[in-house]
Amino acid sequence: MDTKLTEEQELIRSMARDFAQREVEPLAKELDQKGRWPNELVARLGELGLMGVAVPSEHGGAGADTLSYALALEEIARACASTAVIMSVNNSLVCDPLLRFGNEGQQKEFLAPLAAGKKLGCFGLTEPSSGSDASSMATAAERDGASWVLNGSKNWITNGPAADVILVFCATDRSLGSRGVTAFIVPTDAPGFKAETPDEKLGIHAAHSCTVFFENCKIPDSLRLGEENQGFKIAMNALDGGRIGIASQALGIARAAYEKALAYSKERKSFGKPLAEKQAIQFKIADMATDLEAARLLVWQAAFRKDAAKTDSSIRHTRESAMAKLVASEMAHRVTHQALQIHGGYGYSKEYDLERHVRDARITEIYEGTSEIMRIVIAAQELRK
Ligand code: CAA
């Protein structure tokens, strides 16, 4: 794997870093403490082309590659994990499937404004009684002439309270299990759609999620994404990309904590010497730095493979994306805890950022597929060889 970045990748990373440091980082603590939705930052992400990084420019996006997307997301997550996941969901879970499976009309009506940041999307797969076992959903869509009538609920829907569009997965033929699921693009002003108030969570306080309801929500067949009963594969394919986004988010969170611990270890003196001179701290620094780099290589590998798959249908990145998410999220757990430990009591205090990084890292091991599901996905791919 060639790890030298292209000029375009370097440019996107430095643009995202500059924006994150100047505009995102100064707001992160306040957003977390108040649980405030970052309206102004979401608008700026759109203006900078960061809501549709890998969407071709003719469809309203920045026309960059998946590695550029991962690089940008890491920079945003280093500043604010909440802002990063808002960006990740719109890019990976909404724009990407619309680009891959949408028809011309759907791409014009939905993809272009979503990729340009003029509209916001969310992804409705999880339900109160089916998280990891995603295909056993209760939400159903029934045909009614040239329309569909949707009934049911989805929960933990990131961006749900603010979204203009939801990509939702419904059972259309229960007897077929995962082969009886269909995807629909539903504007959130459709009659019968309702979004609840934001959930209360341990971390990523500013990235609002909620339960959404469909009550006899009638939509035309033109809003069906892909073929009837092809929806589960669309969801899985979207998650293969989404997992690169969450892995990049985990890298950013871990890097924020690591950089703070590194600086603190040089400043803080104990027993007459800076912490950094103690071997116990040096070992932690070595482990954190190595863990971060190892995870980043897996994320980059998954991103390269996703791009390679665009021109070669024999290539899949399911395994690489799952490996990247598994390793990066568990790395972020370890690194944020060690960084907090180096800060001692200050790490536990709300005055510093470390406790936020620990809380924000935790979700990366759960959403878009838990670590346990990542291991199932990786093992299934290995056993297929
Ligand atoms: N790409 C394309 N097709 C795929 C696929 C992939 N990555 N993975 C599976 N499929 C296909 C299979 O080939 C199979 O097709 P056939 O029927 O034609 O053979 C079909 O889908 C069913 O596959 P499985 O039998 O493997 O399905 P399963 O029911 O056993 O489930 C699972 C597999 C991996 C456990 C899956 O349910 C899964 O990933 N669960 C986790 C769900 C998840 O990640 N949820 C996250 C919610 S979104 C979120 O968190 C967003 C947010 O808010 C931030």
Residues whose N, C-alpha, C, O or C-beta is under 5 A from the ligand:
A	BS01	CAA	L125 T126 G131 S132 D133 A134 S135 W156 I157 T158 S178 R179 K233 M236 N237 L239 D240 T318 Y367 E368 G369 I373
